[in-house]
Amino acid sequence: MERVESETRTVVEELYRAYLAGDPDGMIATMSDEVHVRFLGLVDLNGIEAARRFFLSNTAKLVDLDFRVRTLI
């Protein structure tokens, strides 16, 4: 389980770095094609293209995010 936790932590850290850099493409690069994104209770996205469209069009609105990993797979 330690390997999975380490890999998950690495992905979340990369996601934070991309977010803080204002890099939506970097955020998308951390996600699988089957990603499911719930964002601030406002959107519920399924799939990489839906996530890409959202992050590319809303980068300026992304502030004070709190990422939480709910399920390790």
N, C-alpha and C positions, 0 to 999 in steps of 0.2 A: 504494500500500500504506500510506502514511503516514496517510491518512484512516481506513482500516479500523483500524489500530493505535490511533489517537486515539479513535475511537468505542468500541473494545473497552476501552481503559483507562478511559474515562468510565463505562462500564457497571460494570466491576469496582469502581471507586471508589464508585459509588452503592450497590453491593451491600455493600461493607465499611461504609459509613456507616450503612446500614439495620441491618446486623448489630450494630454497636457501639451503636446506639441501642435495640436490643432490639425492632426493628420488622419482624416477619415479613411484614407486608403490603408494606412498602417493599422487602424482598428479592424478593418475588414480582413486584412491579411491574417489576423489571429483567429478567424472564425471558419468553421466548416461550412460546406455547401448547405447543410441541413440545420443551420443555426436557428435558434428560437430566441428572439430578443423581446423582453418586456422593458419598456423604458418609461420611467417616472409615472407609471399607471396611465399613460396617455396613448401608448401604442403597443400593439402585440404583433410582432413581425415573425413571419415564418420564411426561412430561406435566405440565402446570401444576397440575392438581388434586391429583395425587400429591404434588408438591412443596409445595403449599399446606397439605395435611393434615399433612405431616411438620413443616414449619417452625412452623405454628401450635401443634402439640402438643408441640414439643420446644425452644421458644425458650430456656427456662431452661438447657438442656443445651449450648447452642451456645457453646463457649469455645475460644479459641486456634485459630481457623480459619486455614487456609492455602489461599486460592483460587488456582488455576492455570488459565490459559487454555491449553488444549491445541491447539485448532483455531480458526483465524480463518475465518469464512465471510462 
